[in-house]
Amino acid sequence: MKKLDQLLAFLAYSRRIMLQLVNLTTAKHFYLIFRGFTPNKGLFYDFKKYGYKSYVNCFDRYLKTIYINYNFRSLFRDKYISYIFLRQYTDKTVPVYALVDNGKCYFLDPHDTLESICQKEKKFVIKPRLGYAGKGVLVLEVADGKYFLNGVETPEKDLFKGVDSHVLVPYVYQHQYAAAIYPKTLNTIRLLTCILNEEIHFIAGGHRFGSSTTGYVDNFAQGGISCRIDIPTGTLEDPTSLDRKTYRKKNVEYHPDTNQKITGTAIPFWDAIIEDIKKLHLTINFVKYVGWDIAITEDGYRIIEANDVSDVDGLQMHGPFLINEQSKKFYEEYT
């Protein structure tokens, strides 16, 4: 099975390179292939300042680090299984109310019905069990006895029509600081942690914000904003967006839709989050690194999901991992 996965990973990596070589914007950076990077990194990484060896390269990212947690991948890649696994160790995970399969909704609690949970909650998210990057996400709202799916009024009988292998979870209402910057998406944090010498090390942290082009998700590639988090203080730095015409990154100190300042924003409950994530990862220390997706709420935080394989592109866009000696030691051990 692993050999087949390795072959598929190599083919996917090769396809990624080929697609970028036929794109005029990225093709001119073709030379990066010989350094282990896909051509588009010439637009996002500062090789002149940091050099090539300071970054976790794409070859290692796509063909080596994906196997660090290979034996435990099933605990994370299915959002339902991940919820069942993590709830043993923390009460911060967003609960799963139901599985949606083949157009039908199956509630985990046999006493629940759509009507009964709508008495407790008025807004829900329906997302793929195996999804990523916000693809296939639906938002269900209830108002005045009517149902709205992604803002469109929908009869109850059609709510799950065509929906397969999804989970139904309550909508997470974010803290005011995040809503002030951009209120129309859930703006999430990615914390990347690893086990090094039996201790937890924070490799990097990033904060994502949606925009008028991203719909219901905070996806950077669709026009969202990515920031670096200063781990010791929990403040936001280097807010960056993607110019979708030139495919180049640009600094946006103020959110383009709300004109709210992003740089210097302090994340509430930061010290408590850091301590909780340390304890949680130590509890599951057989998993060598985890990408935690977190949302800050008015009374604390919620773990949206955990990832056994983390994107590093968006995080390294703000600075390379391997200039930190602890991060370097971790990646040297596994690549």
Buried (B, 14 or more C-beta within 10 A) or exposed (E): EEEEEBEEBEEEBEEBBEEBBEEEBBEEBEEBBEBBBBBBBBBBBBBEEBEBEBBBBBBBBBBBBBBBBBEBBEBBBBBBBBBBBBBEEBEBBBBBBBBBBEEEBEBBEEEBEBEEBBEEBEBBBBBBBEBEEBEBBBBBBBEEEEBBBEEEEBEEEEBBEEBEBBBBBBBBEBBEBBBBBBBBBBBBBBBBBBBBEEEBBBBBBBBBBBBEBBBBBBBBBBBBBBBBBBBEEBBBBBBBBBEEEEBEBEEBEEBBBBEBBBBEBEBBBBEEBBEBBBEBBEEBEEBBBBBBBBBBBEEEBBBBBBBBBBBBBBBBBBBBBBEBEBBBBBBEEBB
